[in-house]
Amino acid sequence: MDAPWSYDGIQYPANWLRLSTQLDRDRLGIVWEPDPEPYDQRFYWGLGLPKDHTQLVEQWVAQTRTTANTLLAPTDWIIIREADNGKVADPLLKTWREDIRLATGVKVAAIRDTADTDDLAAYITGANYPVWPADPYAPQPQPPAPIASDAVSGDSMVA
């Protein structure tokens, strides 16, 4: 698909198969086969061939902890400074850091509680796993500015 090719001494352009009709393909003896069903390579060797659940659990536990550490690392210096010279860290930051640690514990427990690879894949790709507590210092999205009604309706003012 999408590559030029030749058959019986005739050159065909890369888009020929996409633009061809069933009759065109039949004349050349081309059999159209559907694409194989997709599968998530993080959890399966192939369609219906799950990877080892025990190894995947340890891999995802490690990945979850790495993600948590990556989230916490930029603010580690603030906590170290507090321990080093007594400059008090913002309580909001400390709460967020604790929330990250608690979320990590919940995620690790959920991963370890999965019964098999299908169950693990469903959890990791579900709505809960990728959600982490929001950084309290991250910029918040601003709603769009309202549009003046004259600009929307197209009315113009004539003096």
C-alpha positions as CSV (number, residue, x, y, z in Angstrom):
1,M,0.0,0.0,0.0
2,D,1.2,3.5,-0.9
3,A,4.3,2.3,-2.7
4,P,4.9,2.3,-6.4
5,W,5.0,-1.1,-8.0
6,S,5.2,-2.9,-11.3
7,Y,3.4,-5.9,-12.7
8,D,3.8,-7.6,-16.1
9,G,6.0,-4.8,-17.3
10,I,3.6,-2.0,-16.3
11,Q,4.6,0.6,-13.6
12,Y,1.8,1.6,-11.2
13,P,1.9,4.7,-9.0
14,A,1.9,4.6,-5.2
15,N,-1.7,5.6,-5.0
16,W,-3.0,3.1,-7.5
17,L,-4.3,0.6,-4.9
18,R,-6.1,3.4,-3.0
19,L,-7.8,4.7,-6.1
20,S,-8.5,1.3,-7.7
21,T,-11.9,-0.3,-7.9
22,Q,-12.7,-3.9,-7.2
23,L,-12.9,-4.5,-11.0
24,D,-9.4,-3.0,-11.4
25,R,-8.0,-5.3,-8.8
26,D,-9.8,-8.3,-10.1
27,R,-8.3,-7.8,-13.6
28,L,-4.8,-8.1,-12.0
29,G,-5.7,-10.9,-9.6
30,I,-5.2,-8.7,-6.6
31,V,-6.8,-10.0,-3.5
32,W,-7.7,-7.3,-0.9
33,E,-7.1,-8.5,2.6
34,P,-8.3,-6.6,5.6
35,D,-5.6,-5.2,8.0
36,P,-5.0,-7.4,11.0
37,E,-6.8,-6.5,14.2
38,P,-4.7,-4.1,16.3
39,Y,-3.4,-5.1,19.7
40,D,-1.6,-3.2,22.4
41,Q,2.1,-4.2,22.2
42,R,2.7,-3.1,25.8
43,F,0.6,-6.0,27.0
44,Y,0.4,-8.6,24.2
45,W,2.8,-10.4,21.9
46,G,0.1,-10.7,19.3
47,L,-3.7,-10.8,19.0
48,G,-4.8,-13.0,21.9
49,L,-1.2,-13.7,23.1
50,P,-0.8,-11.9,26.4
51,K,2.6,-11.2,27.9
52,D,3.5,-12.6,31.3
53,H,1.3,-10.9,33.9
54,T,3.8,-11.1,36.8
55,Q,6.5,-9.4,34.7
56,L,4.1,-6.7,33.5
57,V,3.0,-6.0,37.0
58,E,6.5,-5.3,38.1
59,Q,7.2,-3.2,35.0
60,W,4.1,-1.0,35.6
61,V,4.8,-0.7,39.3
62,A,8.3,0.6,38.4
63,Q,6.9,2.9,35.7
64,T,4.3,4.3,38.1
65,R,7.0,5.1,40.7
66,T,9.2,6.6,38.0
67,T,6.3,8.9,37.0
68,A,5.7,9.9,40.6
69,N,9.4,10.7,41.1
70,T,9.5,12.7,37.9
71,L,6.5,14.8,39.1
72,L,8.1,15.4,42.5
73,A,11.7,16.0,41.4
74,P,11.3,19.7,40.3
75,T,10.2,20.6,43.9
76,D,12.6,18.4,45.9
77,W,14.9,21.4,46.4
78,I,12.2,23.3,48.3
79,I,11.9,20.4,50.8
80,I,15.6,20.0,51.1
81,R,16.0,23.8,51.7
82,E,13.4,23.5,54.5
83,A,15.4,20.8,56.1
84,D,18.7,22.5,55.5
85,N,18.1,26.1,56.6
86,G,14.5,26.2,58.0
87,K,12.9,28.2,55.2
88,V,9.4,26.8,55.4
89,A,8.0,25.2,52.3
90,D,4.5,26.3,51.1
91,P,1.9,24.0,52.8
92,L,0.1,23.8,49.4
93,L,3.2,22.3,47.9
94,K,3.6,19.8,50.8
95,T,0.0,18.7,50.4
96,W,0.4,18.2,46.7
97,R,3.5,16.2,47.2
98,E,1.7,14.0,49.7
99,D,-1.2,13.6,47.3
100,I,1.3,12.4,44.6
101,R,2.7,9.8,47.0
102,L,-0.9,8.7,48.0
103,A,-1.9,8.4,44.3
104,T,1.2,6.3,43.7
105,G,0.2,3.9,46.4
106,V,-3.3,3.6,45.1
107,K,-2.1,3.0,41.6
108,V,0.5,0.4,42.7
109,A,-2.1,-1.4,44.8
110,A,-4.5,-1.5,41.8
111,I,-1.8,-2.8,39.5
112,R,-0.9,-5.5,42.0
113,D,-4.6,-6.4,42.4
114,T,-5.1,-7.2,38.7
115,A,-5.9,-10.9,38.1
116,D,-4.3,-11.2,34.6
117,T,-2.9,-9.3,31.7
118,D,-6.3,-8.4,30.3
119,D,-7.3,-6.9,33.7
120,L,-4.0,-5.0,33.9
121,A,-4.3,-3.6,30.4
122,A,-7.9,-2.5,31.2
123,Y,-6.7,-0.6,34.3
124,I,-3.6,1.0,32.7
125,T,-5.6,2.2,29.6
126,G,-8.7,3.2,31.6
127,A,-9.6,6.6,32.9
128,N,-8.1,6.4,36.4
129,Y,-4.5,5.3,35.9
130,P,-3.2,8.3,33.9
131,V,-4.7,10.9,36.3
132,W,-2.4,12.5,38.8
133,P,-3.1,15.3,41.3
134,A,-2.8,18.7,39.6
135,D,0.4,20.8,40.3
136,P,-0.8,23.7,42.4
137,Y,1.5,26.1,40.6
138,A,0.6,25.0,37.0
139,P,-1.1,27.8,35.0
140,Q,-4.8,27.3,34.9
141,P,-6.6,27.5,31.5
142,Q,-8.4,30.7,31.1
143,P,-11.9,30.9,29.5
144,P,-12.0,32.7,26.2
145,A,-12.8,36.4,26.3
146,P,-16.4,37.2,25.5
147,I,-17.1,38.5,22.0
148,A,-19.0,41.7,21.7
149,S,-22.5,41.1,20.4
150,D,-22.0,43.6,17.5
151,A,-19.0,41.7,16.3
152,V,-21.0,38.4,16.3
153,S,-24.1,39.7,14.6
154,G,-22.2,41.6,12.0
155,D,-24.1,44.8,12.7
156,S,-22.1,47.9,12.1
157,M,-22.7,51.3,13.5
158,V,-23.2,54.2,11.0
159,A,-22.6,57.7,12.2
